[in-house]
Amino acid sequence: QVQLVESGGGLVQAGGSLRLSCAASGRSFSSYYVGWFRQAPGKEREFVAAIPRNGAYTYYADSVKGRFTISRDNAKNTVYLQMGSLKPEDTAVYYCAAGSAPSSILSRRALYDSWGQGTQVTVSS
């Protein structure tokens, strides 16, 4: 498994931007696909975005498409989530996760076997 640490969360006004980082340590980071998930109080953890090992393409939840961008820098063992045009409904704890089992559906939470501790994002109206 790989160890993951998120950072970059905070309080921002609606319409603002934040960039989350997910730093990995342990086994070769480039062997893993990485996803971002979020969980709001009283709600299920939901998929936000994912990127495969080589970063050749990206996946997004419909709710963030066009506003969020996921990217990775394998040389730095880091994945980023650039969030723009933030809305109050984006308020949640954001988690990054890594997985290695073969799959083409990277939105499935069950694929991921390494999780970070989460970082709080709060968007005020």
Salt bridges, closest charged atoms under 4 A:
GLU46 OE2 - ARG38 NE 2.63
ASP62 OD1 - LYS65 NZ 3.13
ASP90 OD1 - ARG38 NH1 2.90
ASP90 OD2 - ARG67 NH1 2.76
